[in-house]
C-alpha cells in the first residue's frame, strides 16, 4: 500500500527542515568553536596586517567565553578551557568600551609582566626588547589605504613595488624574550605612545599593542582615553590565524570581475 500524499508531503517537509537545522548547527559549531572570519578596518597593525585584509580567527587556542559565541549566547561566566595567550600572539578581542565590534592587537605582556616604553623602546621585565632599524616600509597607496601620518607629519612618498605610489614609514624588527619576532612602525617621538609606564600586568589580563606603534589605541591608553588598558582575558575572541583574502578597496560589489583586479595576492596565505 502507498502512503497518503499528505503523509509523504509531511515527511518531505520534516526532512527538509531537519536538513536546515543540521546545517545551521554545523555553521554554529564552525563559527563559534573553530574559526571565525575577521576584516581589518584600520592600519593599527601595519605592516603585519593591512586595511582590507580578511583573515580567519582560531577560536579554540584560549578557550571559550561568552564573547566566543554569536550574540554572546550562551552567556557563560568566565572562560571554559581557558589558557593565557603567549607573548607575541596576535589576538582578536572585544574592547572594554564595546560589546559589538572587535579589535586586533599583539600580546606584549602576560600576567605579572612589567611593561614599560621609553623613547619608543619596549622594556619588558626591566630588559629592553631588541629593536633594529630595517629602513623604510613601503605600503602602496590604494582607495582603502591612504598615506596616513600622525602628529602632523608630511607624507613621505616612494614607488610601490607593483607600480604607483607608496607611503613610507620607518620600520623596525622587534624580538621578544621568547624569540617571537615581527616588524613595527614608529613614525614620531610621541609623548604618550613612546613614553609609558612602567606598569605590572594584573592577573586575568594581558597587555596588548599595535604594530603601528604611533597609530594604535591599545593598552598604553585607558578605556576612558579610547584605548584598551589591561585587557581581561575573558574578552578575547581568538587568535589571528591566516589571511584568506585581501583587497585594495577598488572593487565594486556589483562588478564581480573587479573583486579579482582589486585582490592583493601577495598577502593571501599570510600567517600570524
Beta strands, then each sheet from edge to edge (+ up, - down):
strand 1: 35-39
strand 2: 53-58
strand 3: 90-93
strand 4: 103-109
strand 5: 114-118
strand 6: 121-124
strand 7: 127-128
strand 8: 130-140
strand 9: 157-159
strand 10: 165-175
strand 11: 181-185
strand 12: 196-200
strand 13: 205-209
strand 14: 231-232
strand 15: 236-246
sheet 1: 1+ 2- 15+ 3- 4+ 13- 14+
sheet 2: 7+ 6- 5+ 12-
sheet 3: 8+ 10- 9+
sheet 4: 8+ 10- 11+
end
